[in-house]
Amino acid sequence: MAGHDKTLQALFEKPTRSDIAWREIEALFRHLKAVVTQGKGSRVRVALNGVRAVFHRPHPRKEASKGCVESVRTFLENAGVEPDV
């Protein structure tokens, strides 16, 4: 569980980080029991606690961009997920 906690903490850090691997974000979604499905191309659909979002899997880089991290943060907040302080 510690790895997921670290990822969640990293997603909420300010200033926004750009070194979080997308696979870690996807693993966090699955850990939170989100429904993760493949969309067209690099799109990934995620549904959690009644909130839905579509993200683009980064390429060629493995890390999510700052904009993507901010979108994931907003999605998690809307789904009622925040790191323990």
PDB file of N, CA, C and O in Angstrom:
ATOM      1  N   MET A   1       0.832  -1.204   0.000  1.00  0.00           N
ATOM      2  CA  MET A   1       0.000   0.000   0.000  1.00  0.00           C
ATOM      3  C   MET A   1       0.868   1.256   0.000  1.00  0.00           C
ATOM      4  O   MET A   1       0.439   2.297  -0.498  1.00  0.00           O
ATOM      5  N   ALA A   2       2.049   1.178   0.536  1.00  0.00           N
ATOM      6  CA  ALA A   2       2.911   2.350   0.646  1.00  0.00           C
ATOM      7  C   ALA A   2       3.170   2.996  -0.710  1.00  0.00           C
ATOM      8  O   ALA A   2       3.221   4.223  -0.805  1.00  0.00           O
ATOM      9  N   GLY A   3       3.334   2.195  -1.758  1.00  0.00           N
ATOM     10  CA  GLY A   3       3.584   2.730  -3.088  1.00  0.00           C
ATOM     11  C   GLY A   3       2.422   3.580  -3.580  1.00  0.00           C
ATOM     12  O   GLY A   3       2.622   4.636  -4.181  1.00  0.00           O
ATOM     13  N   HIS A   4       1.190   3.104  -3.318  1.00  0.00           N
ATOM     14  CA  HIS A   4       0.013   3.856  -3.736  1.00  0.00           C
ATOM     15  C   HIS A   4      -0.096   5.161  -2.939  1.00  0.00           C
ATOM     16  O   HIS A   4      -0.469   6.201  -3.483  1.00  0.00           O
ATOM     17  N   ASP A   5       0.230   5.093  -1.656  1.00  0.00           N
ATOM     18  CA  ASP A   5       0.216   6.309  -0.830  1.00  0.00           C
ATOM     19  C   ASP A   5       1.205   7.338  -1.369  1.00  0.00           C
ATOM     20  O   ASP A   5       0.903   8.531  -1.424  1.00  0.00           O
ATOM     21  N   LYS A   6       2.378   6.875  -1.764  1.00  0.00           N
ATOM     22  CA  LYS A   6       3.402   7.782  -2.302  1.00  0.00           C
ATOM     23  C   LYS A   6       2.911   8.426  -3.595  1.00  0.00           C
ATOM     24  O   LYS A   6       3.117   9.619  -3.816  1.00  0.00           O
ATOM     25  N   THR A   7       2.267   7.639  -4.443  1.00  0.00           N
ATOM     26  CA  THR A   7       1.759   8.175  -5.706  1.00  0.00           C
ATOM     27  C   THR A   7       0.680   9.214  -5.432  1.00  0.00           C
ATOM     28  O   THR A   7       0.669  10.279  -6.050  1.00  0.00           O
ATOM     29  N   LEU A   8      -0.225   8.907  -4.508  1.00  0.00           N
ATOM     30  CA  LEU A   8      -1.300   9.844  -4.174  1.00  0.00           C
ATOM     31  C   LEU A   8      -0.723  11.144  -3.615  1.00  0.00           C
ATOM     32  O   LEU A   8      -1.161  12.229  -3.997  1.00  0.00           O
ATOM     33  N   GLN A   9       0.246  11.043  -2.724  1.00  0.00           N
ATOM     34  CA  GLN A   9       0.903  12.230  -2.173  1.00  0.00           C
ATOM     35  C   GLN A   9       1.554  13.045  -3.290  1.00  0.00           C
ATOM     36  O   GLN A   9       1.435  14.269  -3.326  1.00  0.00           O
ATOM     37  N   ALA A  10       2.243  12.356  -4.200  1.00  0.00           N
ATOM     38  CA  ALA A  10       2.945  13.033  -5.289  1.00  0.00           C
ATOM     39  C   ALA A  10       1.965  13.786  -6.198  1.00  0.00           C
ATOM     40  O   ALA A  10       2.269  14.882  -6.669  1.00  0.00           O
ATOM     41  N   LEU A  11       0.796  13.195  -6.440  1.00  0.00           N
ATOM     42  CA  LEU A  11      -0.198  13.837  -7.303  1.00  0.00           C
ATOM     43  C   LEU A  11      -0.715  15.149  -6.714  1.00  0.00           C
ATOM     44  O   LEU A  11      -1.115  16.049  -7.452  1.00  0.00           O
ATOM     45  N   PHE A  12      -0.705  15.254  -5.382  1.00  0.00           N
ATOM     46  CA  PHE A  12      -1.257  16.441  -4.726  1.00  0.00           C
ATOM     47  C   PHE A  12      -0.181  17.456  -4.328  1.00  0.00           C
ATOM     48  O   PHE A  12      -0.503  18.503  -3.767  1.00  0.00           O
ATOM     49  N   GLU A  13       1.096  17.158  -4.613  1.00  0.00           N
ATOM     50  CA  GLU A  13       2.166  18.096  -4.261  1.00  0.00           C
ATOM     51  C   GLU A  13       2.081  19.371  -5.092  1.00  0.00           C
ATOM     52  O   GLU A  13       1.679  19.355  -6.255  1.00  0.00           O
ATOM     53  N   LYS A  14       2.472  20.471  -4.460  1.00  0.00           N
ATOM     54  CA  LYS A  14       2.589  21.754  -5.159  1.00  0.00           C
ATOM     55  C   LYS A  14       4.027  22.217  -4.988  1.00  0.00           C
ATOM     56  O   LYS A  14       4.536  22.121  -3.871  1.00  0.00           O
ATOM     57  N   PRO A  15       4.708  22.703  -5.987  1.00  0.00           N
ATOM     58  CA  PRO A  15       4.243  22.809  -7.365  1.00  0.00           C
ATOM     59  C   PRO A  15       4.014  21.427  -7.988  1.00  0.00           C
ATOM     60  O   PRO A  15       4.566  20.423  -7.537  1.00  0.00           O
ATOM     61  N   THR A  16       3.196  21.407  -9.022  1.00  0.00           N
ATOM     62  CA  THR A  16       2.825  20.172  -9.693  1.00  0.00           C
ATOM     63  C   THR A  16       4.053  19.477 -10.258  1.00  0.00           C
ATOM     64  O   THR A  16       4.908  20.094 -10.893  1.00  0.00           O
ATOM     65  N   ARG A  17       4.114  18.180 -10.009  1.00  0.00           N
ATOM     66  CA  ARG A  17       5.266  17.397 -10.468  1.00  0.00           C
ATOM     67  C   ARG A  17       5.068  16.910 -11.898  1.00  0.00           C
ATOM     68  O   ARG A  17       3.942  16.786 -12.379  1.00  0.00           O
ATOM     69  N   SER A  18       6.184  16.639 -12.564  1.00  0.00           N
ATOM     70  CA  SER A  18       6.138  16.106 -13.929  1.00  0.00           C
ATOM     71  C   SER A  18       6.974  14.829 -14.034  1.00  0.00           C
ATOM     72  O   SER A  18       7.405  14.442 -15.120  1.00  0.00           O
ATOM     73  N   ASP A  19       7.194  14.183 -12.888  1.00  0.00           N
ATOM     74  CA  ASP A  19       8.032  12.974 -12.877  1.00  0.00           C
ATOM     75  C   ASP A  19       7.283  11.744 -12.360  1.00  0.00           C
ATOM     76  O   ASP A  19       7.908  10.799 -11.879  1.00  0.00           O
ATOM     77  N   ILE A  20       5.954  11.748 -12.453  1.00  0.00           N
ATOM     78  CA  ILE A  20       5.159  10.623 -11.967  1.00  0.00           C
ATOM     79  C   ILE A  20       4.859   9.709 -13.150  1.00  0.00           C
ATOM     80  O   ILE A  20       4.255  10.132 -14.136  1.00  0.00           O
ATOM     81  N   ALA A  21       5.283   8.467 -13.045  1.00  0.00           N
ATOM     82  CA  ALA A  21       5.075   7.509 -14.135  1.00  0.00           C
ATOM     83  C   ALA A  21       3.579   7.218 -14.293  1.00  0.00           C
ATOM     84  O   ALA A  21       2.867   7.006 -13.311  1.00  0.00           O
ATOM     85  N   TRP A  22       3.122   7.211 -15.543  1.00  0.00           N
ATOM     86  CA  TRP A  22       1.703   6.960 -15.815  1.00  0.00           C
ATOM     87  C   TRP A  22       1.272   5.607 -15.258  1.00  0.00           C
ATOM     88  O   TRP A  22       0.160   5.480 -14.746  1.00  0.00           O
ATOM     89  N   ARG A  23       2.142   4.585 -15.348  1.00  0.00           N
ATOM     90  CA  ARG A  23       1.769   3.253 -14.856  1.00  0.00           C
ATOM     91  C   ARG A  23       1.470   3.285 -13.360  1.00  0.00           C
ATOM     92  O   ARG A  23       0.637   2.517 -12.879  1.00  0.00           O
ATOM     93  N   GLU A  24       2.145   4.172 -12.617  1.00  0.00           N
ATOM     94  CA  GLU A  24       1.870   4.306 -11.186  1.00  0.00           C
ATOM     95  C   GLU A  24       0.497   4.951 -10.950  1.00  0.00           C
ATOM     96  O   GLU A  24      -0.213   4.588 -10.012  1.00  0.00           O
ATOM     97  N   ILE A  25       0.135   5.902 -11.801  1.00  0.00           N
ATOM     98  CA  ILE A  25      -1.174   6.543 -11.691  1.00  0.00           C
ATOM     99  C   ILE A  25      -2.267   5.526 -11.998  1.00  0.00           C
ATOM    100  O   ILE A  25      -3.268   5.449 -11.286  1.00  0.00           O
ATOM    101  N   GLU A  26      -2.069   4.740 -13.067  1.00  0.00           N
ATOM    102  CA  GLU A  26      -3.056   3.720 -13.429  1.00  0.00           C
ATOM    103  C   GLU A  26      -3.168   2.664 -12.328  1.00  0.00           C
ATOM    104  O   GLU A  26      -4.267   2.196 -12.033  1.00  0.00           O
ATOM    105  N   ALA A  27      -2.051   2.289 -11.723  1.00  0.00           N
ATOM    106  CA  ALA A  27      -2.070   1.321 -10.624  1.00  0.00           C
ATOM    107  C   ALA A  27      -2.849   1.894  -9.431  1.00  0.00           C
ATOM    108  O   ALA A  27      -3.574   1.163  -8.755  1.00  0.00           O
ATOM    109  N   LEU A  28      -2.701   3.189  -9.176  1.00  0.00           N
ATOM    110  CA  LEU A  28      -3.453   3.835  -8.097  1.00  0.00           C
ATOM    111  C   LEU A  28      -4.949   3.776  -8.393  1.00  0.00           C
ATOM    112  O   LEU A  28      -5.740   3.451  -7.508  1.00  0.00           O
ATOM    113  N   PHE A  29      -5.346   4.089  -9.634  1.00  0.00           N
ATOM    114  CA  PHE A  29      -6.761   4.007 -10.004  1.00  0.00           C
ATOM    115  C   PHE A  29      -7.310   2.614  -9.694  1.00  0.00           C
ATOM    116  O   PHE A  29      -8.376   2.480  -9.092  1.00  0.00           O
ATOM    117  N   ARG A  30      -6.577   1.585 -10.107  1.00  0.00           N
ATOM    118  CA  ARG A  30      -7.029   0.212  -9.888  1.00  0.00           C
ATOM    119  C   ARG A  30      -7.096  -0.102  -8.387  1.00  0.00           C
ATOM    120  O   ARG A  30      -8.026  -0.763  -7.926  1.00  0.00           O
ATOM    121  N   HIS A  31      -6.116   0.371  -7.643  1.00  0.00           N
ATOM    122  CA  HIS A  31      -6.095   0.158  -6.186  1.00  0.00           C
ATOM    123  C   HIS A  31      -7.323   0.795  -5.529  1.00  0.00           C
ATOM    124  O   HIS A  31      -7.861   0.258  -4.561  1.00  0.00           O
ATOM    125  N   LEU A  32      -7.757   1.926  -6.052  1.00  0.00           N
ATOM    126  CA  LEU A  32      -8.924   2.626  -5.512  1.00  0.00           C
ATOM    127  C   LEU A  32     -10.236   2.015  -6.002  1.00  0.00           C
ATOM    128  O   LEU A  32     -11.319   2.513  -5.695  1.00  0.00           O
ATOM    129  N   LYS A  33     -10.122   0.921  -6.771  1.00  0.00           N
ATOM    130  CA  LYS A  33     -11.293   0.197  -7.315  1.00  0.00           C
ATOM    131  C   LYS A  33     -11.988   0.974  -8.422  1.00  0.00           C
ATOM    132  O   LYS A  33     -13.186   0.801  -8.644  1.00  0.00           O
ATOM    133  N   ALA A  34     -11.248   1.826  -9.115  1.00  0.00           N
ATOM    134  CA  ALA A  34     -11.810   2.534 -10.268  1.00  0.00           C
ATOM    135  C   ALA A  34     -11.945   1.544 -11.425  1.00  0.00           C
ATOM    136  O   ALA A  34     -11.210   0.560 -11.509  1.00  0.00           O
ATOM    137  N   VAL A  35     -12.892   1.823 -12.305  1.00  0.00           N
ATOM    138  CA  VAL A  35     -13.029   1.045 -13.535  1.00  0.00           C
ATOM    139  C   VAL A  35     -12.179   1.745 -14.586  1.00  0.00           C
ATOM    140  O   VAL A  35     -12.439   2.893 -14.947  1.00  0.00           O
ATOM    141  N   VAL A  36     -11.160   1.041 -15.072  1.00  0.00           N
ATOM    142  CA  VAL A  36     -10.232   1.603 -16.050  1.00  0.00           C
ATOM    143  C   VAL A  36     -10.385   0.812 -17.344  1.00  0.00           C
ATOM    144  O   VAL A  36     -10.184  -0.402 -17.364  1.00  0.00           O
ATOM    145  N   THR A  37     -10.742   1.508 -18.430  1.00  0.00           N
ATOM    146  CA  THR A  37     -10.899   0.845 -19.719  1.00  0.00           C
ATOM    147  C   THR A  37     -10.121   1.593 -20.789  1.00  0.00           C
ATOM    148  O   THR A  37      -9.917   2.805 -20.711  1.00  0.00           O
ATOM    149  N   GLN A  38      -9.695   0.836 -21.787  1.00  0.00           N
ATOM    150  CA  GLN A  38      -8.940   1.405 -22.905  1.00  0.00           C
ATOM    151  C   GLN A  38      -9.908   2.071 -23.869  1.00  0.00           C
ATOM    152  O   GLN A  38     -10.913   1.476 -24.258  1.00  0.00           O
ATOM    153  N   GLY A  39      -9.606   3.296 -24.253  1.00  0.00           N
ATOM    154  CA  GLY A  39     -10.381   3.985 -25.272  1.00  0.00           C
ATOM    155  C   GLY A  39      -9.636   3.899 -26.592  1.00  0.00           C
ATOM    156  O   GLY A  39      -8.763   3.048 -26.760  1.00  0.00           O
ATOM    157  N   LYS A  40      -9.975   4.771 -27.526  1.00  0.00           N
ATOM    158  CA  LYS A  40      -9.278   4.797 -28.814  1.00  0.00           C
ATOM    159  C   LYS A  40      -7.869   5.347 -28.651  1.00  0.00           C
ATOM    160  O   LYS A  40      -7.650   6.321 -27.932  1.00  0.00           O
ATOM    161  N   GLY A  41      -6.936   4.724 -29.313  1.00  0.00           N
ATOM    162  CA  GLY A  41      -5.558   5.201 -29.284  1.00  0.00           C
ATOM    163  C   GLY A  41      -4.987   5.180 -27.880  1.00  0.00           C
ATOM    164  O   GLY A  41      -4.972   4.143 -27.216  1.00  0.00           O
ATOM    165  N   SER A  42      -4.513   6.348 -27.431  1.00  0.00           N
ATOM    166  CA  SER A  42      -3.878   6.415 -26.110  1.00  0.00           C
ATOM    167  C   SER A  42      -4.855   6.820 -25.015  1.00  0.00           C
ATOM    168  O   SER A  42      -4.446   7.075 -23.882  1.00  0.00           O
ATOM    169  N   ARG A  43      -6.150   6.881 -25.345  1.00  0.00           N
ATOM    170  CA  ARG A  43      -7.141   7.298 -24.346  1.00  0.00           C
ATOM    171  C   ARG A  43      -7.392   6.197 -23.326  1.00  0.00           C
ATOM    172  O   ARG A  43      -7.446   5.012 -23.654  1.00  0.00           O
ATOM    173  N   VAL A  44      -7.544   6.628 -22.082  1.00  0.00           N
ATOM    174  CA  VAL A  44      -7.864   5.722 -20.984  1.00  0.00           C
ATOM    175  C   VAL A  44      -9.077   6.307 -20.268  1.00  0.00           C
ATOM    176  O   VAL A  44      -9.042   7.444 -19.796  1.00  0.00           O
ATOM    177  N   ARG A  45     -10.149   5.520 -20.193  1.00  0.00           N
ATOM    178  CA  ARG A  45     -11.355   5.972 -19.497  1.00  0.00           C
ATOM    179  C   ARG A  45     -11.296   5.478 -18.060  1.00  0.00           C
ATOM    180  O   ARG A  45     -10.924   4.334 -17.800  1.00  0.00           O
ATOM    181  N   VAL A  46     -11.666   6.349 -17.134  1.00  0.00           N
ATOM    182  CA  VAL A  46     -11.631   5.994 -15.713  1.00  0.00           C
ATOM    183  C   VAL A  46     -12.945   6.425 -15.067  1.00  0.00           C
ATOM    184  O   VAL A  46     -13.415   7.542 -15.281  1.00  0.00           O
ATOM    185  N   ALA A  47     -13.532   5.531 -14.279  1.00  0.00           N
ATOM    186  CA  ALA A  47     -14.748   5.846 -13.521  1.00  0.00           C
ATOM    187  C   ALA A  47     -14.500   5.471 -12.061  1.00  0.00           C
ATOM    188  O   ALA A  47     -14.078   4.355 -11.757  1.00  0.00           O
ATOM    189  N   LEU A  48     -14.769   6.425 -11.160  1.00  0.00           N
ATOM    190  CA  LEU A  48     -14.538   6.206  -9.735  1.00  0.00           C
ATOM    191  C   LEU A  48     -15.572   6.991  -8.936  1.00  0.00           C
ATOM    192  O   LEU A  48     -15.708   8.202  -9.110  1.00  0.00           O
ATOM    193  N   ASN A  49     -16.291   6.308  -8.071  1.00  0.00           N
ATOM    194  CA  ASN A  49     -17.288   6.950  -7.201  1.00  0.00           C
ATOM    195  C   ASN A  49     -18.268   7.827  -7.977  1.00  0.00           C
ATOM    196  O   ASN A  49     -18.631   8.912  -7.524  1.00  0.00           O
ATOM    197  N   GLY A  50     -18.694   7.352  -9.146  1.00  0.00           N
ATOM    198  CA  GLY A  50     -19.661   8.085  -9.950  1.00  0.00           C
ATOM    199  C   GLY A  50     -19.074   9.202 -10.787  1.00  0.00           C
ATOM    200  O   GLY A  50     -19.815   9.898 -11.480  1.00  0.00           O
ATOM    201  N   VAL A  51     -17.771   9.395 -10.744  1.00  0.00           N
ATOM    202  CA  VAL A  51     -17.100  10.441 -11.519  1.00  0.00           C
ATOM    203  C   VAL A  51     -16.352   9.761 -12.668  1.00  0.00           C
ATOM    204  O   VAL A  51     -15.682   8.746 -12.475  1.00  0.00           O
ATOM    205  N   ARG A  52     -16.479  10.335 -13.857  1.00  0.00           N
ATOM    206  CA  ARG A  52     -15.824   9.765 -15.043  1.00  0.00           C
ATOM    207  C   ARG A  52     -14.855  10.768 -15.645  1.00  0.00           C
ATOM    208  O   ARG A  52     -15.070  11.978 -15.589  1.00  0.00           O
ATOM    209  N   ALA A  53     -13.782  10.238 -16.222  1.00  0.00           N
ATOM    210  CA  ALA A  53     -12.810  11.096 -16.898  1.00  0.00           C
ATOM    211  C   ALA A  53     -12.119  10.293 -17.986  1.00  0.00           C
ATOM    212  O   ALA A  53     -12.095   9.062 -17.954  1.00  0.00           O
ATOM    213  N   VAL A  54     -11.560  11.007 -18.946  1.00  0.00           N
ATOM    214  CA  VAL A  54     -10.753  10.389 -19.995  1.00  0.00           C
ATOM    215  C   VAL A  54      -9.382  11.058 -19.960  1.00  0.00           C
ATOM    216  O   VAL A  54      -9.268  12.283 -19.993  1.00  0.00           O
ATOM    217  N   PHE A  55      -8.362  10.238 -19.893  1.00  0.00           N
ATOM    218  CA  PHE A  55      -6.983  10.734 -19.877  1.00  0.00           C
ATOM    219  C   PHE A  55      -6.251  10.169 -21.087  1.00  0.00           C
ATOM    220  O   PHE A  55      -6.666   9.161 -21.658  1.00  0.00           O
ATOM    221  N   HIS A  56      -5.164  10.821 -21.474  1.00  0.00           N
ATOM    222  CA  HIS A  56      -4.329  10.331 -22.561  1.00  0.00           C
ATOM    223  C   HIS A  56      -3.058   9.756 -21.953  1.00  0.00           C
ATOM    224  O   HIS A  56      -2.329  10.433 -21.229  1.00  0.00           O
ATOM    225  N   ARG A  57      -2.815   8.494 -22.266  1.00  0.00           N
ATOM    226  CA  ARG A  57      -1.591   7.847 -21.807  1.00  0.00           C
ATOM    227  C   ARG A  57      -0.425   8.565 -22.492  1.00  0.00           C
ATOM    228  O   ARG A  57      -0.424   8.706 -23.715  1.00  0.00           O
ATOM    229  N   PRO A  58       0.567   9.021 -21.717  1.00  0.00           N
ATOM    230  CA  PRO A  58       1.672   9.784 -22.325  1.00  0.00           C
ATOM    231  C   PRO A  58       2.553   8.912 -23.219  1.00  0.00           C
ATOM    232  O   PRO A  58       2.770   7.732 -22.948  1.00  0.00           O
ATOM    233  N   HIS A  59       3.046   9.517 -24.276  1.00  0.00           N
ATOM    234  CA  HIS A  59       4.006   8.852 -25.150  1.00  0.00           C
ATOM    235  C   HIS A  59       4.753   9.924 -25.911  1.00  0.00           C
ATOM    236  O   HIS A  59       4.124  10.934 -26.225  1.00  0.00           O
ATOM    237  N   PRO A  60       6.006   9.814 -26.234  1.00  0.00           N
ATOM    238  CA  PRO A  60       6.837   8.660 -25.957  1.00  0.00           C
ATOM    239  C   PRO A  60       7.334   8.597 -24.508  1.00  0.00           C
ATOM    240  O   PRO A  60       7.894   7.583 -24.091  1.00  0.00           O
ATOM    241  N   ARG A  61       7.132   9.668 -23.744  1.00  0.00           N
ATOM    242  CA  ARG A  61       7.580   9.663 -22.341  1.00  0.00           C
ATOM    243  C   ARG A  61       6.724   8.719 -21.518  1.00  0.00           C
ATOM    244  O   ARG A  61       5.587   8.424 -21.886  1.00  0.00           O
ATOM    245  N   LYS A  62       7.266   8.246 -20.407  1.00  0.00           N
ATOM    246  CA  LYS A  62       6.516   7.378 -19.502  1.00  0.00           C
ATOM    247  C   LYS A  62       5.846   8.180 -18.395  1.00  0.00           C
ATOM    248  O   LYS A  62       4.933   7.693 -17.729  1.00  0.00           O
ATOM    249  N   GLU A  63       6.313   9.428 -18.202  1.00  0.00           N
ATOM    250  CA  GLU A  63       5.798  10.264 -17.124  1.00  0.00           C
ATOM    251  C   GLU A  63       4.644  11.133 -17.613  1.00  0.00           C
ATOM    252  O   GLU A  63       4.611  11.576 -18.761  1.00  0.00           O
ATOM    253  N   ALA A  64       3.698  11.360 -16.701  1.00  0.00           N
ATOM    254  CA  ALA A  64       2.573  12.241 -17.000  1.00  0.00           C
ATOM    255  C   ALA A  64       3.044  13.696 -16.971  1.00  0.00           C
ATOM    256  O   ALA A  64       3.873  14.071 -16.143  1.00  0.00           O
ATOM    257  N   SER A  65       2.514  14.496 -17.869  1.00  0.00           N
ATOM    258  CA  SER A  65       2.849  15.922 -17.902  1.00  0.00           C
ATOM    259  C   SER A  65       2.208  16.626 -16.706  1.00  0.00           C
ATOM    260  O   SER A  65       1.339  16.066 -16.037  1.00  0.00           O
ATOM    261  N   LYS A  66       2.642  17.848 -16.447  1.00  0.00           N
ATOM    262  CA  LYS A  66       2.049  18.624 -15.352  1.00  0.00           C
ATOM    263  C   LYS A  66       0.553  18.804 -15.562  1.00  0.00           C
ATOM    264  O   LYS A  66      -0.228  18.709 -14.616  1.00  0.00           O
ATOM    265  N   GLY A  67       0.154  19.065 -16.802  1.00  0.00           N
ATOM    266  CA  GLY A  67      -1.267  19.237 -17.114  1.00  0.00           C
ATOM    267  C   GLY A  67      -2.062  17.975 -16.827  1.00  0.00           C
ATOM    268  O   GLY A  67      -3.172  18.035 -16.298  1.00  0.00           O
ATOM    269  N   CYS A  68      -1.492  16.841 -17.177  1.00  0.00           N
ATOM    270  CA  CYS A  68      -2.151  15.562 -16.911  1.00  0.00           C
ATOM    271  C   CYS A  68      -2.250  15.332 -15.407  1.00  0.00           C
ATOM    272  O   CYS A  68      -3.299  14.911 -14.918  1.00  0.00           O
ATOM    273  N   VAL A  69      -1.194  15.596 -14.676  1.00  0.00           N
ATOM    274  CA  VAL A  69      -1.197  15.422 -13.216  1.00  0.00           C
ATOM    275  C   VAL A  69      -2.269  16.310 -12.593  1.00  0.00           C
ATOM    276  O   VAL A  69      -2.973  15.881 -11.679  1.00  0.00           O
ATOM    277  N   GLU A  70      -2.398  17.535 -13.076  1.00  0.00           N
ATOM    278  CA  GLU A  70      -3.428  18.436 -12.541  1.00  0.00           C
ATOM    279  C   GLU A  70      -4.827  17.907 -12.849  1.00  0.00           C
ATOM    280  O   GLU A  70      -5.728  18.022 -12.018  1.00  0.00           O
ATOM    281  N   SER A  71      -5.015  17.333 -14.030  1.00  0.00           N
ATOM    282  CA  SER A  71      -6.311  16.744 -14.391  1.00  0.00           C
ATOM    283  C   SER A  71      -6.627  15.534 -13.514  1.00  0.00           C
ATOM    284  O   SER A  71      -7.765  15.357 -13.080  1.00  0.00           O
ATOM    285  N   VAL A  72      -5.621  14.708 -13.257  1.00  0.00           N
ATOM    286  CA  VAL A  72      -5.817  13.542 -12.388  1.00  0.00           C
ATOM    287  C   VAL A  72      -6.158  14.014 -10.977  1.00  0.00           C
ATOM    288  O   VAL A  72      -7.043  13.452 -10.332  1.00  0.00           O
ATOM    289  N   ARG A  73      -5.461  15.041 -10.495  1.00  0.00           N
ATOM    290  CA  ARG A  73      -5.727  15.584  -9.155  1.00  0.00           C
ATOM    291  C   ARG A  73      -7.180  16.055  -9.047  1.00  0.00           C
ATOM    292  O   ARG A  73      -7.871  15.730  -8.081  1.00  0.00           O
ATOM    293  N   THR A  74      -7.639  16.817 -10.038  1.00  0.00           N
ATOM    294  CA  THR A  74      -9.019  17.309 -10.044  1.00  0.00           C
ATOM    295  C   THR A  74     -10.005  16.144 -10.068  1.00  0.00           C
ATOM    296  O   THR A  74     -11.000  16.154  -9.344  1.00  0.00           O
ATOM    297  N   PHE A  75      -9.730  15.144 -10.898  1.00  0.00           N
ATOM    298  CA  PHE A  75     -10.587  13.957 -10.974  1.00  0.00           C
ATOM    299  C   PHE A  75     -10.688  13.273  -9.607  1.00  0.00           C
ATOM    300  O   PHE A  75     -11.781  12.937  -9.152  1.00  0.00           O
ATOM    301  N   LEU A  76      -9.549  13.074  -8.964  1.00  0.00           N
ATOM    302  CA  LEU A  76      -9.540  12.413  -7.657  1.00  0.00           C
ATOM    303  C   LEU A  76     -10.295  13.237  -6.613  1.00  0.00           C
ATOM    304  O   LEU A  76     -11.052  12.685  -5.815  1.00  0.00           O
ATOM    305  N   GLU A  77     -10.090  14.554  -6.617  1.00  0.00           N
ATOM    306  CA  GLU A  77     -10.814  15.423  -5.679  1.00  0.00           C
ATOM    307  C   GLU A  77     -12.324  15.305  -5.894  1.00  0.00           C
ATOM    308  O   GLU A  77     -13.083  15.187  -4.932  1.00  0.00           O
ATOM    309  N   ASN A  78     -12.755  15.335  -7.150  1.00  0.00           N
ATOM    310  CA  ASN A  78     -14.173  15.229  -7.471  1.00  0.00           C
ATOM    311  C   ASN A  78     -14.742  13.866  -7.060  1.00  0.00           C
ATOM    312  O   ASN A  78     -15.927  13.746  -6.751  1.00  0.00           O
ATOM    313  N   ALA A  79     -13.877  12.838  -7.061  1.00  0.00           N
ATOM    314  CA  ALA A  79     -14.295  11.492  -6.670  1.00  0.00           C
ATOM    315  C   ALA A  79     -14.178  11.291  -5.150  1.00  0.00           C
ATOM    316  O   ALA A  79     -14.471  10.209  -4.642  1.00  0.00           O
ATOM    317  N   GLY A  80     -13.750  12.338  -4.429  1.00  0.00           N
ATOM    318  CA  GLY A  80     -13.659  12.258  -2.981  1.00  0.00           C
ATOM    319  C   GLY A  80     -12.406  11.598  -2.450  1.00  0.00           C
ATOM    320  O   GLY A  80     -12.389  11.095  -1.327  1.00  0.00           O
ATOM    321  N   VAL A  81     -11.345  11.598  -3.266  1.00  0.00           N
ATOM    322  CA  VAL A  81     -10.081  10.962  -2.862  1.00  0.00           C
ATOM    323  C   VAL A  81      -9.030  12.042  -2.666  1.00  0.00           C
ATOM    324  O   VAL A  81      -8.744  12.819  -3.577  1.00  0.00           O
ATOM    325  N   GLU A  82      -8.460  12.081  -1.471  1.00  0.00           N
ATOM    326  CA  GLU A  82      -7.356  13.000  -1.180  1.00  0.00           C
ATOM    327  C   GLU A  82      -6.370  12.275  -0.267  1.00  0.00           C
ATOM    328  O   GLU A  82      -6.756  11.353   0.452  1.00  0.00           O
ATOM    329  N   PRO A  83      -5.112  12.680  -0.289  1.00  0.00           N
ATOM    330  CA  PRO A  83      -4.128  12.010   0.569  1.00  0.00           C
ATOM    331  C   PRO A  83      -4.368  12.305   2.039  1.00  0.00           C
ATOM    332  O   PRO A  83      -4.889  13.362   2.398  1.00  0.00           O
ATOM    333  N   ASP A  84      -3.979  11.353   2.891  1.00  0.00           N
ATOM    334  CA  ASP A  84      -4.024  11.601   4.341  1.00  0.00           C
ATOM    335  C   ASP A  84      -2.937  12.603   4.669  1.00  0.00           C
ATOM    336  O   ASP A  84      -1.818  12.515   4.164  1.00  0.00           O
ATOM    337  N   VAL A  85      -3.275  13.549   5.515  1.00  0.00           N
ATOM    338  CA  VAL A  85      -2.300  14.594   5.865  1.00  0.00           C
ATOM    339  C   VAL A  85      -1.536  14.194   7.101  1.00  0.00           C
ATOM    340  O   VAL A  85      -0.670  14.939   7.559  1.00  0.00           O
TER     341      VAL A  85
END
